[in-house]
């Protein structure tokens, strides 16, 4: 058995790295369950959920709906404020940083074994995108 990782000692980019993978699995499973099976269509539909723009919109909704815990908000800021050594692709740096914060939340939840909360938050995000709340 491996020793637990102290998430507080990790760089925000590291949390986001893990969180990106965690969130992506939820989205991929959701799309397959919706009947998408062709890889190009899966990728196209996934961008509505996993793009920096979509994730930044989801963070705004999380703040509006006040659904983040204090610790999740701290982890969001930790990811958002992390120093990066590469430029954002297909978006501006502010949106990229916000989406990095979004991913850091999922990395934190995974490392702290908060499976129920992770499931709930991922489903909440899916519901927001599906309802069109992230558009505009």
N, CA, C and O atoms as a MOPAC input file, in Angstrom:
PM7 MOZYME 1SCF
protein

 N      0.84900 1    -1.18800 1     0.00000 1
 C      0.00000 1     0.00000 1     0.00000 1
 C      0.89200 1     1.24800 1     0.00000 1
 O      1.91300 1     1.29200 1     0.68500 1
 N      0.49700 1     2.24000 1    -0.76300 1
 C      1.29200 1     3.45900 1    -0.85200 1
 C      0.89200 1     4.43100 1     0.24500 1
 O     -0.22300 1     4.39400 1     0.76500 1
 N      1.81600 1     5.28100 1     0.57200 1
 C      1.58100 1     6.31100 1     1.57900 1
 C      0.75100 1     7.43400 1     0.97900 1
 O      0.91400 1     7.77400 1    -0.19300 1
 N     -0.12700 1     8.00200 1     1.77000 1
 C     -0.98800 1     9.09600 1     1.29300 1
 C     -0.14500 1    10.30800 1     0.91800 1
 O      0.85400 1    10.61200 1     1.57000 1
 N     -0.55900 1    10.98800 1    -0.13400 1
 C      0.11400 1    12.18700 1    -0.59600 1
 C     -0.49600 1    13.38700 1     0.12300 1
 O     -1.71600 1    13.47600 1     0.26300 1
 N      0.34000 1    14.29400 1     0.57100 1
 C     -0.15700 1    15.51000 1     1.20000 1
 C     -0.47600 1    16.51400 1     0.08900 1
 O      0.41800 1    17.15200 1    -0.46700 1
 N     -1.74800 1    16.63800 1    -0.21700 1
 C     -2.17900 1    17.50300 1    -1.32000 1
 C     -1.79500 1    18.95500 1    -1.09600 1
 O     -1.63200 1    19.70200 1    -2.06100 1
 N     -1.64800 1    19.37000 1     0.15300 1
 C     -1.29800 1    20.76700 1     0.45300 1
 C      0.13600 1    21.10500 1     0.02300 1
 O      0.46600 1    22.27400 1    -0.17500 1
 N      0.96500 1    20.10200 1    -0.11600 1
 C      2.35700 1    20.32000 1    -0.51000 1
 C      2.54500 1    20.29500 1    -2.03100 1
 O      3.63900 1    20.57000 1    -2.52500 1
 N      1.48900 1    19.96600 1    -2.76600 1
 C      1.59900 1    19.86000 1    -4.21700 1
 C      1.37700 1    21.19900 1    -4.90200 1
 O      0.60300 1    22.03500 1    -4.43600 1
 N      2.05800 1    21.37900 1    -5.99700 1
 C      1.85200 1    22.53600 1    -6.85600 1
 C      0.44500 1    22.45600 1    -7.43500 1
 O     -0.06300 1    21.36400 1    -7.68900 1
 N     -0.18200 1    23.60200 1    -7.64000 1
 C     -1.52200 1    23.63700 1    -8.21100 1
 C     -1.59900 1    22.97700 1    -9.57300 1
 O     -2.63000 1    22.39800 1    -9.91700 1
 N     -0.53200 1    23.05000 1   -10.35500 1
 C     -0.50500 1    22.40300 1   -11.66500 1
 C     -0.53200 1    20.87800 1   -11.52600 1
 O     -1.09300 1    20.18800 1   -12.37700 1
 N      0.06300 1    20.35800 1   -10.47100 1
 C      0.05800 1    18.91600 1   -10.22900 1
 C     -1.34500 1    18.45400 1    -9.87200 1
 O     -1.81100 1    17.42800 1   -10.36800 1
 N     -2.01800 1    19.20700 1    -9.01500 1
 C     -3.41300 1    18.89300 1    -8.69300 1
 C     -4.27100 1    18.93300 1    -9.95600 1
 O     -5.11900 1    18.06500 1   -10.16200 1
 N     -4.05000 1    19.93800 1   -10.79700 1
 C     -4.81200 1    20.07600 1   -12.03500 1
 C     -4.51800 1    18.92800 1   -12.99400 1
 O     -5.42100 1    18.45600 1   -13.68500 1
 N     -3.29100 1    18.48000 1   -13.04300 1
 C     -2.90100 1    17.35700 1   -13.90200 1
 C     -3.73900 1    16.12400 1   -13.56300 1
 O     -4.28300 1    15.46800 1   -14.45200 1
 N     -3.83600 1    15.82200 1   -12.27900 1
 C     -4.64100 1    14.68700 1   -11.85200 1
 C     -6.12600 1    14.96500 1   -12.06900 1
 O     -6.85900 1    14.11200 1   -12.56900 1
 N     -6.55800 1    16.15700 1   -11.69200 1
 C     -7.96900 1    16.51600 1   -11.82100 1
 C     -8.47000 1    16.47700 1   -13.24000 1
 O     -9.62000 1    16.10400 1   -13.47600 1
 N     -7.64700 1    16.85000 1   -14.18800 1
 C     -8.00800 1    16.78600 1   -15.60800 1
 C     -8.38300 1    15.36000 1   -15.98500 1
 O     -9.39400 1    15.13300 1   -16.64900 1
 N     -7.57000 1    14.40500 1   -15.56400 1
 C     -7.82500 1    12.99600 1   -15.87500 1
 C     -9.08400 1    12.49600 1   -15.16800 1
 O     -9.88100 1    11.76700 1   -15.75700 1
 N     -9.26000 1    12.88300 1   -13.92300 1
 C    -10.43000 1    12.45200 1   -13.15400 1
 C    -11.71200 1    12.94000 1   -13.83000 1
 O    -12.62200 1    12.15100 1   -14.08500 1
 N    -11.77900 1    14.22800 1   -14.11700 1
 C    -12.97800 1    14.80300 1   -14.72900 1
 C    -13.22500 1    14.22000 1   -16.12200 1
 O    -14.36800 1    13.95600 1   -16.49600 1
 N    -12.16500 1    14.02300 1   -16.87400 1
 C    -12.27200 1    13.48000 1   -18.23700 1
 C    -12.93800 1    12.10600 1   -18.24300 1
 O    -13.72400 1    11.81100 1   -19.14300 1
 N    -12.64100 1    11.26700 1   -17.26300 1
 C    -13.24900 1     9.93300 1   -17.19800 1
 C    -14.76400 1    10.05200 1   -17.01400 1
 O    -15.52100 1     9.32100 1   -17.65300 1
 N    -15.20700 1    10.95300 1   -16.15900 1
 C    -16.64500 1    11.15900 1   -15.97500 1
 C    -17.30800 1    11.57600 1   -17.29300 1
 O    -18.37500 1    11.07800 1   -17.65300 1
 N    -16.66000 1    12.48700 1   -17.99300 1
 C    -17.24100 1    12.98900 1   -19.23900 1
 C    -17.26200 1    11.89800 1   -20.29900 1
 O    -18.26300 1    11.73600 1   -20.99700 1
 N    -16.19200 1    11.15900 1   -20.42900 1
 C    -16.15000 1    10.08900 1   -21.42700 1
 C    -17.22100 1     9.03500 1   -21.14800 1
 O    -17.90900 1     8.57800 1   -22.06100 1
 N    -17.35300 1     8.66000 1   -19.88600 1
 C    -18.38000 1     7.67800 1   -19.53900 1
 C    -19.77000 1     8.22700 1   -19.84000 1
 O    -20.61300 1     7.51600 1   -20.38800 1
 N    -20.01300 1     9.48000 1   -19.48700 1
 C    -21.30700 1    10.10600 1   -19.75300 1
 C    -21.63400 1    10.08300 1   -21.24200 1
 O    -22.74900 1     9.73400 1   -21.62900 1
 N    -20.67800 1    10.44900 1   -22.06400 1
 C    -20.92200 1    10.49700 1   -23.50700 1
 C    -21.19600 1     9.11300 1   -24.08800 1
 O    -22.06700 1     8.95700 1   -24.94400 1
 N    -20.46300 1     8.11900 1   -23.62900 1
 C    -20.69900 1     6.75300 1   -24.09600 1
 C    -22.08700 1     6.28900 1   -23.65700 1
 O    -22.80400 1     5.64600 1   -24.42400 1
 N    -22.46100 1     6.61800 1   -22.42000 1
 C    -23.79600 1     6.26300 1   -21.93600 1
 C    -24.89800 1     6.98200 1   -22.71800 1
 O    -26.03100 1     6.50600 1   -22.77900 1
 N    -24.56500 1     8.12500 1   -23.31300 1
 C    -25.51700 1     8.86300 1   -24.13900 1
 C    -25.61600 1     8.29300 1   -25.55600 1
 O    -26.44000 1     8.73500 1   -26.35600 1
 N    -24.77500 1     7.31800 1   -25.85100 1
 C    -24.84600 1     6.65100 1   -27.14600 1
 C    -23.79000 1     7.07000 1   -28.14600 1
 O    -23.79300 1     6.59400 1   -29.28100 1
 N    -22.88400 1     7.95400 1   -27.74900 1
 C    -21.80800 1     8.35000 1   -28.66000 1
 C    -20.73500 1     7.26500 1   -28.64500 1
 O    -20.21600 1     6.90800 1   -27.58700 1
 N    -20.41000 1     6.74700 1   -29.81900 1
 C    -19.41500 1     5.67600 1   -29.89200 1
 C    -18.31800 1     5.93100 1   -30.91300 1
 O    -17.28100 1     5.26700 1   -30.89200 1
 N    -18.53600 1     6.88300 1   -31.80200 1
 C    -17.53100 1     7.19500 1   -32.82400 1
 C    -16.52700 1     8.18500 1   -32.20700 1
 O    -16.92300 1     9.24500 1   -31.72100 1
 N    -15.24000 1     7.84400 1   -32.22500 1
 C    -14.24200 1     8.69600 1   -31.57300 1
 C    -14.29600 1    10.17800 1   -31.96000 1
 O    -14.14500 1    11.03900 1   -31.09300 1
 N    -14.50600 1    10.49100 1   -33.23300 1
 C    -14.54000 1    11.90700 1   -33.62600 1
 C    -15.74700 1    12.61700 1   -32.99600 1
 O    -15.64500 1    13.77300 1   -32.58600 1
 N    -16.87400 1    11.92900 1   -32.92100 1
 C    -18.06200 1    12.51400 1   -32.29200 1
 C    -17.87500 1    12.62000 1   -30.78000 1
 O    -18.30200 1    13.59800 1   -30.16600 1
 N    -17.24400 1    11.62300 1   -30.18800 1
 C    -16.95100 1    11.67100 1   -28.75400 1
 C    -16.09000 1    12.89000 1   -28.43700 1
 O    -16.37600 1    13.63900 1   -27.50300 1
 N    -15.05200 1    13.07500 1   -29.21200 1
 C    -14.14500 1    14.20300 1   -28.99000 1
 C    -14.87800 1    15.53100 1   -29.16200 1
 O    -14.72100 1    16.44100 1   -28.34800 1
 N    -15.67400 1    15.63900 1   -30.21800 1
 C    -16.42100 1    16.87200 1   -30.47800 1
 C    -17.35400 1    17.20600 1   -29.31600 1
 O    -17.38600 1    18.34800 1   -28.85700 1
 N    -18.09900 1    16.23500 1   -28.84400 1
 C    -19.03800 1    16.47700 1   -27.74100 1
 C    -18.31300 1    16.70300 1   -26.42200 1
 O    -18.79000 1    17.46000 1   -25.57600 1
 N    -17.18000 1    16.06200 1   -26.23800 1
 C    -16.41800 1    16.22700 1   -24.99700 1
 C    -15.96200 1    17.67300 1   -24.80200 1
 O    -15.86800 1    18.14700 1   -23.67000 1
 N    -15.68300 1    18.36700 1   -25.89200 1
 C    -15.19000 1    19.74600 1   -25.75800 1
 C    -16.21900 1    20.66000 1   -25.09800 1
 O    -15.84800 1    21.68600 1   -24.52800 1
 N    -17.49300 1    20.31200 1   -25.16200 1
 C    -18.51900 1    21.11700 1   -24.48500 1
 C    -18.37400 1    21.03900 1   -22.97000 1
 O    -18.87300 1    21.90000 1   -22.24500 1
 N    -17.68300 1    19.99900 1   -22.49600 1
 C    -17.51000 1    19.76500 1   -21.06800 1
 C    -16.09900 1    20.07500 1   -20.57100 1
 O    -15.92300 1    20.59200 1   -19.46700 1
 N    -15.09900 1    19.75800 1   -21.39200 1
 C    -13.71500 1    19.78100 1   -20.90000 1
 C    -12.86000 1    20.92000 1   -21.44100 1
 O    -11.68900 1    21.02400 1   -21.07600 1
 N    -13.40100 1    21.76700 1   -22.29000 1
 C    -12.59300 1    22.88400 1   -22.78800 1
 C    -12.35200 1    23.88100 1   -21.66100 1
 O    -13.10400 1    23.92400 1   -20.68700 1
 N    -11.31700 1    24.66700 1   -21.79800 1
 C    -11.02800 1    25.70100 1   -20.80100 1
 C    -12.21500 1    26.64900 1   -20.65400 1
 O    -12.55600 1    27.05600 1   -19.54400 1
 N    -12.83500 1    26.99300 1   -21.76300 1
 C    -13.99000 1    27.88900 1   -21.74200 1
 C    -15.15100 1    27.28100 1   -20.94500 1
 O    -15.77200 1    27.96300 1   -20.12800 1
 N    -15.43900 1    26.00100 1   -21.18500 1
 C    -16.52700 1    25.32400 1   -20.47000 1
 C    -16.21800 1    25.22700 1   -18.97800 1
 O    -17.09400 1    25.45700 1   -18.14400 1
 N    -14.98500 1    24.89000 1   -18.64600 1
 C    -14.61400 1    24.75000 1   -17.24100 1
 C    -14.64900 1    26.10000 1   -16.52100 1
 O    -15.04400 1    26.17100 1   -15.35700 1
 N    -14.24300 1    27.15700 1   -17.19900 1
 C    -14.31600 1    28.49700 1   -16.60000 1
 C    -15.77500 1    28.88900 1   -16.36400 1
 O    -16.10100 1    29.48700 1   -15.33900 1
 N    -16.64700 1    28.55400 1   -17.31000 1
 C    -18.07600 1    28.83600 1   -17.13800 1
 C    -18.64500 1    28.03600 1   -15.96700 1
 O    -19.48400 1    28.54200 1   -15.22200 1
 N    -18.19700 1    26.80300 1   -15.80100 1
 C    -18.66400 1    25.97900 1   -14.69000 1
 C    -18.22800 1    26.55300 1   -13.35000 1
 O    -18.99400 1    26.53300 1   -12.38600 1
 N    -17.00100 1    27.06600 1   -13.28300 1
 C    -16.53600 1    27.69600 1   -12.04000 1
 C    -17.41800 1    28.88600 1   -11.69400 1
 O    -17.79800 1    29.05700 1   -10.53600 1
 N    -17.74400 1    29.70200 1   -12.67500 1
 C    -18.61400 1    30.85600 1   -12.41600 1
 C    -19.96500 1    30.41100 1   -11.86200 1
 O    -20.50600 1    31.03500 1   -10.94800 1
 N    -20.50300 1    29.33200 1   -12.42000 1
 C    -21.77300 1    28.80700 1   -11.92700 1
 C    -21.63000 1    28.23100 1   -10.51500 1
 O    -22.52900 1    28.38900 1    -9.68900 1
 N    -20.51900 1    27.57200 1   -10.24000 1
 C    -20.27000 1    27.04300 1    -8.89200 1
 C    -20.25400 1    28.18000 1    -7.87400 1
 O    -20.80100 1    28.06200 1    -6.77700 1
 N    -19.61800 1    29.27800 1    -8.25900 1
 C    -19.56100 1    30.43500 1    -7.36400 1
 C    -20.93700 1    31.07300 1    -7.22300 1
 O    -21.33600 1    31.44800 1    -6.12000 1
 N    -21.65800 1    31.19900 1    -8.32200 1
 C    -23.00300 1    31.76900 1    -8.29700 1
 C    -23.94800 1    30.93700 1    -7.42300 1
 O    -24.71300 1    31.47800 1    -6.62500 1
 N    -23.88000 1    29.62100 1    -7.58700 1
 C    -24.74700 1    28.70500 1    -6.83400 1
 C    -24.20400 1    28.38000 1    -5.44100 1
 O    -24.86300 1    27.70300 1    -4.65100 1
 N    -22.99100 1    28.87000 1    -5.14800 1
 C    -22.33700 1    28.68500 1    -3.84000 1
 C    -22.26300 1    27.20900 1    -3.44700 1
 O    -22.67400 1    26.82700 1    -2.35200 1
 N    -21.73500 1    26.39200 1    -4.35000 1
 C    -21.68100 1    24.95700 1    -4.06400 1
 C    -20.31000 1    24.46400 1    -3.60300 1
 O    -20.18700 1    23.33900 1    -3.12100 1
 N    -19.28700 1    25.29200 1    -3.74800 1
 C    -17.94600 1    24.86000 1    -3.34500 1
 C    -17.75100 1    25.02100 1    -1.85000 1
 O    -18.20300 1    25.99600 1    -1.24900 1
 N    -17.06500 1    24.04100 1    -1.25700 1
 C    -16.68900 1    24.16200 1     0.14600 1
 C    -15.53700 1    25.15900 1     0.26000 1
 O    -14.95200 1    25.57100 1    -0.74200 1
 N    -15.23100 1    25.52700 1     1.46500 1
 C    -14.10800 1    26.44800 1     1.69200 1
 C    -12.79800 1    25.84700 1     1.18500 1
 O    -11.99000 1    26.53900 1     0.56500 1
 N    -12.59500 1    24.56300 1     1.45000 1
 C    -11.35700 1    23.90200 1     1.02300 1
 C    -11.30500 1    23.76300 1    -0.50200 1
 O    -10.23500 1    23.90100 1    -1.09500 1
 N    -12.42900 1    23.49700 1    -1.13200 1
 C    -12.47000 1    23.42200 1    -2.59600 1
 C    -12.16400 1    24.78500 1    -3.21000 1
 O    -11.48400 1    24.86800 1    -4.23300 1
 N    -12.65600 1    25.83300 1    -2.60100 1
 C    -12.35000 1    27.18800 1    -3.07700 1
 C    -10.85800 1    27.46900 1    -2.93300 1
 O    -10.25200 1    28.07800 1    -3.81500 1
 N    -10.27300 1    27.03500 1    -1.84400 1
 C     -8.83400 1    27.20000 1    -1.63300 1
 C     -8.05100 1    26.44700 1    -2.70700 1
 O     -7.07400 1    26.96800 1    -3.24500 1
 N     -8.47600 1    25.22500 1    -3.02000 1
 C     -7.78900 1    24.42500 1    -4.04000 1
 C     -7.97000 1    25.03300 1    -5.43100 1
 O     -7.05500 1    24.99100 1    -6.25400 1
 N     -9.15700 1    25.59900 1    -5.69300 1
 C     -9.37100 1    26.31000 1    -6.95700 1
 C     -8.35900 1    27.44000 1    -7.09800 1
 O     -7.71300 1    27.57300 1    -8.13800 1
 N     -8.22300 1    28.24900 1    -6.06300 1
 C     -7.28100 1    29.37900 1    -6.10200 1
 C     -5.84500 1    28.89800 1    -6.23700 1
 O     -5.03500 1    29.52000 1    -6.92400 1
 N     -5.53500 1    27.78800 1    -5.57800 1
 C     -4.18500 1    27.21300 1    -5.65100 1
 C     -3.86000 1    26.82500 1    -7.09700 1
 O     -2.75800 1    27.07800 1    -7.58300 1
 N     -4.82400 1    26.21500 1    -7.77200 1
 C     -4.62700 1    25.84400 1    -9.18000 1
 C     -4.62200 1    27.05100 1   -10.09200 1
 O     -3.78400 1    27.15200 1   -10.98800 1
 N     -5.54400 1    27.96200 1    -9.87300 1
 C     -5.65600 1    29.16300 1   -10.71700 1
 C     -4.38500 1    30.00900 1   -10.65000 1
 O     -3.95800 1    30.57500 1   -11.65600 1
 N     -3.79300 1    30.09100 1    -9.47900 1
 C     -2.62600 1    30.95100 1    -9.28000 1
 C     -1.29800 1    30.24700 1    -9.52600 1
 O     -0.23800 1    30.85000 1    -9.35400 1
 N     -1.34000 1    28.98100 1    -9.92400 1
 C     -0.10500 1    28.22200 1   -10.13800 1
 C      0.69100 1    28.80500 1   -11.29900 1
 O      0.12900 1    29.27800 1   -12.28600 1
 N      1.98300 1    28.76000 1   -11.16000 1
 C      2.86800 1    29.21700 1   -12.22400 1
 C      2.95300 1    28.14800 1   -13.29200 1
 O      3.19700 1    26.97700 1   -13.00000 1
 N      2.75100 1    28.55900 1   -14.52600 1
 C      2.84300 1    27.63200 1   -15.64800 1
 C      3.95500 1    28.10000 1   -16.58400 1
 O      4.24000 1    29.29200 1   -16.69900 1
 N      4.56400 1    27.13700 1   -17.23900 1
 C      5.67700 1    27.46600 1   -18.13600 1
 C      5.32500 1    27.23900 1   -19.60300 1
 O      6.20300 1    27.14400 1   -20.46100 1
 N      4.03100 1    27.15600 1   -19.87200 1
 C      3.61300 1    27.04500 1   -21.26600 1
 C      2.38300 1    27.89800 1   -21.47500 1
 O      1.69600 1    28.26800 1   -20.52200 1
 N      2.11000 1    28.20800 1   -22.73400 1
 C      0.98800 1    29.09600 1   -23.03800 1
 C     -0.29300 1    28.29900 1   -23.26200 1
 O     -0.26200 1    27.11300 1   -23.58900 1
 N     -1.40300 1    28.97500 1   -23.07900 1
 C     -2.71200 1    28.36000 1   -23.27500 1
 C     -2.96900 1    28.14700 1   -24.75900 1
 O     -2.61100 1    28.97600 1   -25.59600 1
 N     -3.60300 1    27.00800 1   -25.06700 1
 C     -3.98100 1    26.71800 1   -26.44900 1
 C     -5.46000 1    27.05100 1   -26.62400 1
 O     -6.27800 1    26.66100 1   -25.79100 1
 N     -5.80700 1    27.74700 1   -27.66700 1
 C     -7.19800 1    28.02800 1   -28.02900 1
 C     -7.98600 1    28.85700 1   -27.01200 1
 O     -9.21700 1    28.83700 1   -27.03100 1
 N     -7.31300 1    29.57000 1   -26.14200 1
 C     -8.01500 1    30.41600 1   -25.17300 1
 C     -7.05000 1    31.46000 1   -24.62000 1
 O     -5.84400 1    31.39400 1   -24.85800 1
 N     -7.59000 1    32.41200 1   -23.88800 1
 C     -6.71700 1    33.41300 1   -23.27200 1
 C     -6.18500 1    32.89000 1   -21.94400 1
 O     -6.68700 1    31.90000 1   -21.41200 1
 N     -5.18400 1    33.55000 1   -21.42300 1
 C     -4.50000 1    33.06800 1   -20.22300 1
 C     -5.41200 1    33.09800 1   -18.99000 1
 O     -5.28600 1    32.23800 1   -18.11700 1
 N     -6.31400 1    34.05900 1   -18.90400 1
 C     -7.21600 1    34.13300 1   -17.74700 1
 C     -8.14600 1    32.92100 1   -17.72400 1
 O     -8.31700 1    32.28400 1   -16.68500 1
 N     -8.73800 1    32.60900 1   -18.86000 1
 C     -9.62900 1    31.44500 1   -18.95500 1
 C     -8.85100 1    30.16700 1   -18.67000 1
 O     -9.34900 1    29.27200 1   -17.98700 1
 N     -7.64500 1    30.08000 1   -19.18500 1
 C     -6.79500 1    28.90500 1   -18.95200 1
 C     -6.50900 1    28.73200 1   -17.46500 1
 O     -6.58800 1    27.62100 1   -16.94100 1
 N     -6.18100 1    29.81700 1   -16.79400 1
 C     -5.87900 1    29.73900 1   -15.35000 1
 C     -7.10800 1    29.33300 1   -14.54300 1
 O     -7.00500 1    28.54800 1   -13.60000 1
 N     -8.26200 1    29.86400 1   -14.91100 1
 C     -9.49800 1    29.49400 1   -14.21600 1
 C     -9.78500 1    28.00900 1   -14.42200 1
 O    -10.17200 1    27.31600 1   -13.48000 1
 N     -9.60000 1    27.51900 1   -15.64000 1
 C     -9.85100 1    26.09800 1   -15.90200 1
 C     -8.83800 1    25.22000 1   -15.16300 1
 O     -9.16800 1    24.10600 1   -14.75800 1
 N     -7.62200 1    25.70700 1   -14.98600 1
 C     -6.63000 1    24.97700 1   -14.20300 1
 C     -7.10300 1    24.87300 1   -12.75200 1
 O     -6.94200 1    23.83100 1   -12.11800 1
 N     -7.67600 1    25.93500 1   -12.23600 1
 C     -8.24900 1    25.90500 1   -10.89400 1
 C     -9.38400 1    24.90200 1   -10.78900 1
 O     -9.48800 1    24.18000 1    -9.79700 1
 N    -10.23800 1    24.85200 1   -11.81000 1
 C    -11.32700 1    23.88000 1   -11.87100 1
 C    -10.76500 1    22.46000 1   -11.75800 1
 O    -11.24700 1    21.65900 1   -10.95700 1
 N     -9.76000 1    22.15900 1   -12.55200 1
 C     -9.15400 1    20.83000 1   -12.54800 1
 C     -8.48000 1    20.52300 1   -11.21000 1
 O     -8.48000 1    19.37500 1   -10.76500 1
 N     -7.91300 1    21.53000 1   -10.57400 1
 C     -7.26600 1    21.33400 1    -9.27100 1
 C     -8.27300 1    20.85700 1    -8.22100 1
 O     -7.92600 1    20.07100 1    -7.33900 1
 N     -9.50200 1    21.32500 1    -8.31500 1
 C    -10.53900 1    20.87000 1    -7.38000 1
 C    -10.72200 1    19.35900 1    -7.50400 1
 O    -10.77700 1    18.65500 1    -6.49600 1
 N    -10.81400 1    18.86500 1    -8.72800 1
 C    -11.00200 1    17.42600 1    -8.93200 1
 C     -9.75900 1    16.64000 1    -8.50600 1
 O     -9.88500 1    15.51900 1    -8.01400 1
 N     -8.57900 1    17.20000 1    -8.68200 1
 C     -7.35700 1    16.54700 1    -8.20700 1
 C     -7.35100 1    16.44600 1    -6.69000 1
 O     -7.01200 1    15.40400 1    -6.12900 1
 N     -7.72600 1    17.52400 1    -6.03800 1
 C     -7.82200 1    17.54100 1    -4.57100 1
 C     -8.82600 1    16.50300 1    -4.07800 1
 O     -8.53900 1    15.74800 1    -3.14900 1
 N    -10.00400 1    16.46500 1    -4.70000 1
 C    -11.02800 1    15.51100 1    -4.27200 1
 C    -10.55300 1    14.06800 1    -4.43300 1
 O    -10.83100 1    13.22100 1    -3.58500 1
 N     -9.84300 1    13.79500 1    -5.51500 1
 C     -9.31500 1    12.44700 1    -5.73800 1
 C     -8.27700 1    12.08400 1    -4.68200 1
 O     -8.32300 1    10.99600 1    -4.10700 1
 N     -7.34800 1    12.98900 1    -4.42900 1
 C     -6.27900 1    12.69700 1    -3.46500 1
 C     -6.78500 1    12.57800 1    -2.03500 1
 O     -6.14800 1    11.93200 1    -1.20400 1
 N     -7.90800 1    13.18700 1    -1.74700 1
 C     -8.47600 1    13.10400 1    -0.39800 1
 C     -9.58400 1    12.04900 1    -0.32900 1
 O    -10.30700 1    11.96800 1     0.66400 1
 N     -9.71200 1    11.24900 1    -1.37800 1
 C    -10.63700 1    10.11300 1    -1.42700 1
 C    -12.08300 1    10.50500 1    -1.13600 1
 O    -12.81000 1     9.77900 1    -0.45800 1
 N    -12.48600 1    11.65400 1    -1.65300 1
 C    -13.86100 1    12.11300 1    -1.47500 1
 C    -14.70300 1    11.67300 1    -2.68000 1
 O    -15.16000 1    12.49900 1    -3.47000 1
 N    -14.89300 1    10.36800 1    -2.79900 1
 C    -15.54300 1     9.79700 1    -3.97500 1
 C    -16.98100 1    10.28000 1    -4.14100 1
 O    -17.38600 1    10.63800 1    -5.24700 1
 N    -17.75100 1    10.29400 1    -3.06300 1
 C    -19.13800 1    10.74800 1    -3.17300 1
 C    -19.22200 1    12.19700 1    -3.64200 1
 O    -20.05100 1    12.54000 1    -4.48500 1
 N    -18.36600 1    13.02800 1    -3.09500 1
 C    -18.35300 1    14.44100 1    -3.47800 1
 C    -17.89700 1    14.58700 1    -4.93700 1
 O    -18.44900 1    15.39400 1    -5.68400 1
 N    -16.90500 1    13.81600 1    -5.33000 1
 C    -16.42600 1    13.86300 1    -6.71000 1
 C    -17.53600 1    13.45200 1    -7.66600 1
 O    -17.76000 1    14.10500 1    -8.68400 1
 N    -18.23000 1    12.36500 1    -7.33500 1
 C    -19.34900 1    11.90300 1    -8.16300 1
 C    -20.40900 1    12.99700 1    -8.28000 1
 O    -20.89000 1    13.30300 1    -9.37100 1
 N    -20.76200 1    13.57900 1    -7.13300 1
 C    -21.81200 1    14.60600 1    -7.11500 1
 C    -21.40600 1    15.82000 1    -7.93800 1
 O    -22.19600 1    16.32300 1    -8.73800 1
 N    -20.16500 1    16.29800 1    -7.74400 1
 C    -19.70200 1    17.50000 1    -8.43900 1
 C    -19.59300 1    17.26400 1    -9.94600 1
 O    -19.95400 1    18.13400 1   -10.73900 1
 N    -19.10400 1    16.10800 1   -10.33500 1
 C    -19.01000 1    15.79300 1   -11.76600 1
 C    -20.40500 1    15.74800 1   -12.38700 1
 O    -20.61300 1    16.26700 1   -13.48400 1
 N    -21.35500 1    15.13500 1   -11.69700 1
 C    -22.71600 1    15.07500 1   -12.22200 1
 C    -23.33600 1    16.47200 1   -12.27600 1
 O    -24.06400 1    16.79600 1   -13.21400 1
 N    -23.05000 1    17.28300 1   -11.28400 1
 C    -23.54100 1    18.66600 1   -11.28300 1
 C    -23.01600 1    19.39900 1   -12.52100 1
 O    -23.76100 1    20.11100 1   -13.19300 1
 N    -21.73200 1    19.21700 1   -12.81300 1
 C    -21.12800 1    19.86000 1   -13.99400 1
 C    -21.79500 1    19.36700 1   -15.27700 1
 O    -22.12200 1    20.16400 1   -16.15700 1
 N    -21.99200 1    18.07600 1   -15.38100 1
 C    -22.64900 1    17.50200 1   -16.56300 1
 C    -24.04100 1    18.10100 1   -16.71700 1
 O    -24.44100 1    18.48600 1   -17.81600 1
 N    -24.77200 1    18.17800 1   -15.62000 1
 C    -26.12900 1    18.73500 1   -15.65800 1
 C    -26.13100 1    20.18700 1   -16.11600 1
 O    -27.02400 1    20.59900 1   -16.85700 1
 N    -25.14800 1    20.96500 1   -15.68800 1
 C    -25.07900 1    22.37600 1   -16.08000 1
 C    -24.82500 1    22.52500 1   -17.57300 1
 O    -25.44900 1    23.35000 1   -18.24000 1
 N    -23.90700 1    21.72300 1   -18.08900 1
 C    -23.60400 1    21.78100 1   -19.52800 1
 C    -24.81100 1    21.30500 1   -20.33300 1
 O    -25.19700 1    21.93700 1   -21.31600 1
 N    -25.39900 1    20.19400 1   -19.91400 1
 C    -26.54900 1    19.63500 1   -20.62900 1
 C    -27.73600 1    20.60100 1   -20.63300 1
 O    -28.49500 1    20.64400 1   -21.60100 1
 N    -27.89900 1    21.37100 1   -19.56100 1
 C    -29.03200 1    22.30500 1   -19.47500 1
 C    -28.77800 1    23.60700 1   -20.23700 1
 O    -29.68500 1    24.42500 1   -20.39000 1
 N    -27.54000 1    23.79800 1   -20.71600 1
 C    -27.21300 1    25.00600 1   -21.46400 1
 C    -26.76400 1    26.17100 1   -20.60000 1
 O    -26.58000 1    27.27500 1   -21.11400 1
 N    -26.58200 1    25.95900 1   -19.31100 1
 C    -26.19000 1    27.05900 1   -18.42200 1
 C    -24.78100 1    27.57600 1   -18.70900 1
 O    -24.45400 1    28.69900 1   -18.32400 1
 N    -23.94700 1    26.79000 1   -19.37100 1
 C    -22.57500 1    27.22300 1   -19.65300 1
 C    -22.46300 1    27.97400 1   -20.97100 1
 O    -21.38900 1    28.47200 1   -21.30900 1
 N    -23.54600 1    28.06000 1   -21.71000 1
 C    -23.53000 1    28.78200 1   -22.99400 1
 C    -23.62900 1    30.27900 1   -22.75800 1
 O    -24.24300 1    30.74100 1   -21.79600 1
 N    -23.01600 1    31.01500 1   -23.65200 1
 C    -23.16000 1    32.46700 1   -23.58800 1
 C    -22.03100 1    33.10100 1   -23.02000 1
 O    -22.00600 1    34.32600 1   -22.89900 1

